[in-house]
């Protein structure tokens, strides 16, 4: 058993999935639109986003950054080190 109790086969599969996402950032992936996702802006404007928010799979973080700018306590996380690096820029 390895990390988090995963056997070696599952660890290889998880690493392969991470690498596939990482490779998508060689070009701009379809889910990266260069601005906060409009659906989340609309939800926030209707008062439907409040409290603490976890943006899992935040990519380059446009939506998380938008929400933070609206005084929402938000955490963004992603498995792609490329996306995280782009968010930091």
Biotite code that builds the C-alpha atoms (Angstrom):
import biotite.structure as struc

atoms = struc.array([
    struc.Atom([0.000, 0.000, 0.000], chain_id="A", res_id=1, res_name="UNK", atom_name="CA", element="C"),
    struc.Atom([1.164, 3.473, -0.848], chain_id="A", res_id=2, res_name="UNK", atom_name="CA", element="C"),
    struc.Atom([-0.040, 6.989, -0.259], chain_id="A", res_id=3, res_name="UNK", atom_name="CA", element="C"),
    struc.Atom([-3.547, 7.152, 1.289], chain_id="A", res_id=4, res_name="UNK", atom_name="CA", element="C"),
    struc.Atom([-3.749, 3.370, 1.263], chain_id="A", res_id=5, res_name="UNK", atom_name="CA", element="C"),
    struc.Atom([-3.748, 3.155, -2.542], chain_id="A", res_id=6, res_name="UNK", atom_name="CA", element="C"),
    struc.Atom([-2.179, 0.114, -4.134], chain_id="A", res_id=7, res_name="UNK", atom_name="CA", element="C"),
    struc.Atom([0.505, 0.636, -6.782], chain_id="A", res_id=8, res_name="UNK", atom_name="CA", element="C"),
    struc.Atom([-1.917, 0.241, -9.710], chain_id="A", res_id=9, res_name="UNK", atom_name="CA", element="C"),
    struc.Atom([-4.213, 2.977, -8.396], chain_id="A", res_id=10, res_name="UNK", atom_name="CA", element="C"),
    struc.Atom([-1.230, 5.237, -7.668], chain_id="A", res_id=11, res_name="UNK", atom_name="CA", element="C"),
    struc.Atom([-0.031, 4.848, -11.277], chain_id="A", res_id=12, res_name="UNK", atom_name="CA", element="C"),
    struc.Atom([-3.538, 5.622, -12.542], chain_id="A", res_id=13, res_name="UNK", atom_name="CA", element="C"),
    struc.Atom([-3.792, 8.731, -10.321], chain_id="A", res_id=14, res_name="UNK", atom_name="CA", element="C"),
    struc.Atom([-0.390, 9.967, -11.482], chain_id="A", res_id=15, res_name="UNK", atom_name="CA", element="C"),
    struc.Atom([-1.401, 9.355, -15.110], chain_id="A", res_id=16, res_name="UNK", atom_name="CA", element="C"),
    struc.Atom([-4.590, 11.417, -14.598], chain_id="A", res_id=17, res_name="UNK", atom_name="CA", element="C"),
    struc.Atom([-2.561, 14.242, -13.063], chain_id="A", res_id=18, res_name="UNK", atom_name="CA", element="C"),
    struc.Atom([-0.149, 14.198, -16.011], chain_id="A", res_id=19, res_name="UNK", atom_name="CA", element="C"),
    struc.Atom([-3.048, 14.302, -18.498], chain_id="A", res_id=20, res_name="UNK", atom_name="CA", element="C"),
    struc.Atom([-4.385, 17.452, -16.819], chain_id="A", res_id=21, res_name="UNK", atom_name="CA", element="C"),
    struc.Atom([-0.883, 18.921, -16.716], chain_id="A", res_id=22, res_name="UNK", atom_name="CA", element="C"),
    struc.Atom([-0.478, 18.300, -20.447], chain_id="A", res_id=23, res_name="UNK", atom_name="CA", element="C"),
    struc.Atom([-3.738, 20.127, -21.213], chain_id="A", res_id=24, res_name="UNK", atom_name="CA", element="C"),
    struc.Atom([-2.030, 23.336, -20.046], chain_id="A", res_id=25, res_name="UNK", atom_name="CA", element="C"),
    struc.Atom([0.490, 23.150, -22.886], chain_id="A", res_id=26, res_name="UNK", atom_name="CA", element="C"),
    struc.Atom([-2.292, 25.038, -24.697], chain_id="A", res_id=27, res_name="UNK", atom_name="CA", element="C"),
    struc.Atom([-5.212, 26.847, -23.132], chain_id="A", res_id=28, res_name="UNK", atom_name="CA", element="C"),
    struc.Atom([-7.699, 24.181, -21.994], chain_id="A", res_id=29, res_name="UNK", atom_name="CA", element="C"),
    struc.Atom([-11.342, 24.674, -22.953], chain_id="A", res_id=30, res_name="UNK", atom_name="CA", element="C"),
    struc.Atom([-12.389, 25.304, -19.342], chain_id="A", res_id=31, res_name="UNK", atom_name="CA", element="C"),
    struc.Atom([-10.003, 28.256, -19.019], chain_id="A", res_id=32, res_name="UNK", atom_name="CA", element="C"),
    struc.Atom([-11.926, 31.229, -20.420], chain_id="A", res_id=33, res_name="UNK", atom_name="CA", element="C"),
    struc.Atom([-9.597, 33.994, -19.205], chain_id="A", res_id=34, res_name="UNK", atom_name="CA", element="C"),
    struc.Atom([-12.135, 35.466, -16.796], chain_id="A", res_id=35, res_name="UNK", atom_name="CA", element="C"),
    struc.Atom([-14.341, 34.291, -13.924], chain_id="A", res_id=36, res_name="UNK", atom_name="CA", element="C"),
    struc.Atom([-16.942, 31.760, -15.006], chain_id="A", res_id=37, res_name="UNK", atom_name="CA", element="C"),
    struc.Atom([-20.144, 33.728, -15.809], chain_id="A", res_id=38, res_name="UNK", atom_name="CA", element="C"),
    struc.Atom([-22.380, 31.219, -14.005], chain_id="A", res_id=39, res_name="UNK", atom_name="CA", element="C"),
    struc.Atom([-20.578, 31.869, -10.712], chain_id="A", res_id=40, res_name="UNK", atom_name="CA", element="C"),
    struc.Atom([-20.724, 35.635, -11.180], chain_id="A", res_id=41, res_name="UNK", atom_name="CA", element="C"),
    struc.Atom([-24.490, 35.336, -11.715], chain_id="A", res_id=42, res_name="UNK", atom_name="CA", element="C"),
    struc.Atom([-24.890, 33.152, -8.618], chain_id="A", res_id=43, res_name="UNK", atom_name="CA", element="C"),
    struc.Atom([-22.918, 35.634, -6.533], chain_id="A", res_id=44, res_name="UNK", atom_name="CA", element="C"),
    struc.Atom([-24.884, 38.605, -7.853], chain_id="A", res_id=45, res_name="UNK", atom_name="CA", element="C"),
    struc.Atom([-28.105, 36.824, -6.869], chain_id="A", res_id=46, res_name="UNK", atom_name="CA", element="C"),
    struc.Atom([-26.730, 36.409, -3.333], chain_id="A", res_id=47, res_name="UNK", atom_name="CA", element="C"),
    struc.Atom([-26.413, 32.641, -3.658], chain_id="A", res_id=48, res_name="UNK", atom_name="CA", element="C"),
    struc.Atom([-22.697, 32.424, -2.837], chain_id="A", res_id=49, res_name="UNK", atom_name="CA", element="C"),
    struc.Atom([-21.626, 33.340, 0.671], chain_id="A", res_id=50, res_name="UNK", atom_name="CA", element="C"),
    struc.Atom([-19.638, 32.044, 3.595], chain_id="A", res_id=51, res_name="UNK", atom_name="CA", element="C"),
    struc.Atom([-16.603, 29.910, 2.863], chain_id="A", res_id=52, res_name="UNK", atom_name="CA", element="C"),
    struc.Atom([-16.072, 28.593, -0.651], chain_id="A", res_id=53, res_name="UNK", atom_name="CA", element="C"),
    struc.Atom([-13.812, 25.799, -1.906], chain_id="A", res_id=54, res_name="UNK", atom_name="CA", element="C"),
    struc.Atom([-13.067, 26.096, -5.615], chain_id="A", res_id=55, res_name="UNK", atom_name="CA", element="C"),
    struc.Atom([-11.822, 22.551, -6.238], chain_id="A", res_id=56, res_name="UNK", atom_name="CA", element="C"),
    struc.Atom([-10.164, 22.308, -9.633], chain_id="A", res_id=57, res_name="UNK", atom_name="CA", element="C"),
    struc.Atom([-9.814, 26.086, -9.798], chain_id="A", res_id=58, res_name="UNK", atom_name="CA", element="C"),
    struc.Atom([-7.317, 25.990, -12.666], chain_id="A", res_id=59, res_name="UNK", atom_name="CA", element="C"),
    struc.Atom([-5.755, 29.412, -13.038], chain_id="A", res_id=60, res_name="UNK", atom_name="CA", element="C"),
    struc.Atom([-8.110, 30.774, -10.393], chain_id="A", res_id=61, res_name="UNK", atom_name="CA", element="C"),
    struc.Atom([-10.142, 33.479, -12.141], chain_id="A", res_id=62, res_name="UNK", atom_name="CA", element="C"),
    struc.Atom([-13.369, 32.565, -10.346], chain_id="A", res_id=63, res_name="UNK", atom_name="CA", element="C"),
    struc.Atom([-11.640, 32.201, -6.961], chain_id="A", res_id=64, res_name="UNK", atom_name="CA", element="C"),
    struc.Atom([-9.942, 35.568, -7.443], chain_id="A", res_id=65, res_name="UNK", atom_name="CA", element="C"),
    struc.Atom([-13.244, 37.183, -8.411], chain_id="A", res_id=66, res_name="UNK", atom_name="CA", element="C"),
    struc.Atom([-14.966, 35.810, -5.309], chain_id="A", res_id=67, res_name="UNK", atom_name="CA", element="C"),
    struc.Atom([-12.075, 36.890, -3.076], chain_id="A", res_id=68, res_name="UNK", atom_name="CA", element="C"),
    struc.Atom([-12.419, 40.376, -4.540], chain_id="A", res_id=69, res_name="UNK", atom_name="CA", element="C"),
    struc.Atom([-16.072, 40.304, -3.452], chain_id="A", res_id=70, res_name="UNK", atom_name="CA", element="C"),
    struc.Atom([-15.048, 39.630, 0.185], chain_id="A", res_id=71, res_name="UNK", atom_name="CA", element="C"),
    struc.Atom([-15.863, 35.919, -0.022], chain_id="A", res_id=72, res_name="UNK", atom_name="CA", element="C"),
    struc.Atom([-13.575, 33.636, 1.998], chain_id="A", res_id=73, res_name="UNK", atom_name="CA", element="C"),
    struc.Atom([-12.424, 31.356, -0.843], chain_id="A", res_id=74, res_name="UNK", atom_name="CA", element="C"),
    struc.Atom([-9.794, 28.668, -1.263], chain_id="A", res_id=75, res_name="UNK", atom_name="CA", element="C"),
    struc.Atom([-8.783, 27.463, -4.702], chain_id="A", res_id=76, res_name="UNK", atom_name="CA", element="C"),
    struc.Atom([-6.982, 24.200, -5.267], chain_id="A", res_id=77, res_name="UNK", atom_name="CA", element="C"),
    struc.Atom([-5.858, 22.294, -8.315], chain_id="A", res_id=78, res_name="UNK", atom_name="CA", element="C"),
    struc.Atom([-3.627, 19.304, -9.094], chain_id="A", res_id=79, res_name="UNK", atom_name="CA", element="C"),
    struc.Atom([-1.930, 21.044, -12.018], chain_id="A", res_id=80, res_name="UNK", atom_name="CA", element="C"),
    struc.Atom([1.277, 22.768, -10.956], chain_id="A", res_id=81, res_name="UNK", atom_name="CA", element="C"),
    struc.Atom([1.186, 24.642, -14.282], chain_id="A", res_id=82, res_name="UNK", atom_name="CA", element="C"),
    struc.Atom([-2.278, 26.051, -13.533], chain_id="A", res_id=83, res_name="UNK", atom_name="CA", element="C"),
    struc.Atom([-1.230, 26.963, -9.991], chain_id="A", res_id=84, res_name="UNK", atom_name="CA", element="C"),
    struc.Atom([1.849, 28.748, -11.353], chain_id="A", res_id=85, res_name="UNK", atom_name="CA", element="C"),
    struc.Atom([-0.318, 30.676, -13.810], chain_id="A", res_id=86, res_name="UNK", atom_name="CA", element="C"),
    struc.Atom([-2.682, 31.671, -10.977], chain_id="A", res_id=87, res_name="UNK", atom_name="CA", element="C"),
    struc.Atom([0.241, 32.972, -8.944], chain_id="A", res_id=88, res_name="UNK", atom_name="CA", element="C"),
    struc.Atom([1.338, 35.175, -11.849], chain_id="A", res_id=89, res_name="UNK", atom_name="CA", element="C"),
])
